[in-house]
Amino acid sequence: MSNIPKAKDIIDLLLKGRLAYSVRRNLRRARSLMDREKPEFIVRRDVPKLTRKQALMARRLRRMRYGMNTISRRVGSQIGRVSEIVNGKKRIPRK
């Protein structure tokens, strides 16, 4: 499994030591590729959050081994929102 923060720490540690110019240049280039660039704009949310009823239905359907695409169509939301609820990344809304 990847671990970008650990890789950044290793490269930063290497850059503090004495290295040949070409090695230092390549390490800096690799290090810069690990930093996420801020997006130029952020798109407004056009799909509402899941309701409590939708979230509970999504979890129930997932336990019944339905696929994410099928669940998202049944609850009437995006597959990403369904995935967040089903995988526990977002909490089920209160009543």
N, C-alpha and C positions, 0 to 999 in steps of 0.2 A: 504494500500500500504506500502511496506517496505521502511525503511529509514536507511540504514546501517550507514551513517555518524553520525546520531543522536544517534543510538544505541551505537556506539563506544564512543561518548561523555559521555553518561550516564554511561557506564561501567567504563570508565576512571575516572569519578567523584567518583563512588563508591569505586574504588580501592584506592583512596587517603584517604578515611576514615578508621576508625578502624573496622576491620572485623575479624571474626574467620578464622583460617588458612584454613579450608576446603572450606569456602565460597570464600575466596580470590583466592585459587587455581582453583576453578571452574570458577570464573569470568575471570581469566587469560586465561584459556583454551577456554572459549567462545569467548573472545576478539581475540585470535589468529586465530580462525576460520573465523573471519570477514575480515582478511587481504588476499588479493589476492596474490598468489605466482607468481613470474615472470616465464614465460615459459622458458624451457631450450633452445629452439631454435625457430626461427620464420621461417615459410615456405614462400618461394618466391611466389609472386603473379603470378598465371598462367592463370588467366582470365583477359583480358584487361578491362579498365574502359569503361563505357557506353559512346557512342558518343551522341552528342546533339540530333540527329535524333532518336536514340534508347530511350533516356530518355523521349523525348516528346511523343513518341509512347506508352511507358509504362504508363505514366500519363493518356493519352487519354483512353487506354484500361482499366485502373483501374476505371476511371470515368464511363465507360460503364459496370462496375461491373464484370469484368473478374477476375478470381482468380490469385494469385501471380504465381503459378506454370505454368499456361497457358501463362501468360504474359512473364515470363522468357524464355519459349520455343519460343515464337513468336519473341522476340527481340534478342534471341540468346546469353543470358548471364545467370549468376547465379541468383538464387532467392534472395540471400542476396543483391546483387548489385541493383536489381530491387526494393527490399523493401526499401533500403536507399533512392532512388530517389523518389519513390511514397510517402513515409512518410515524406519527407522533411528533412531527415538527411544529405543528400548530395545535393549540388546545381546542377542544370542542367549546363553542360559544355557550355562555350561560343563557338561561331562559330569557 
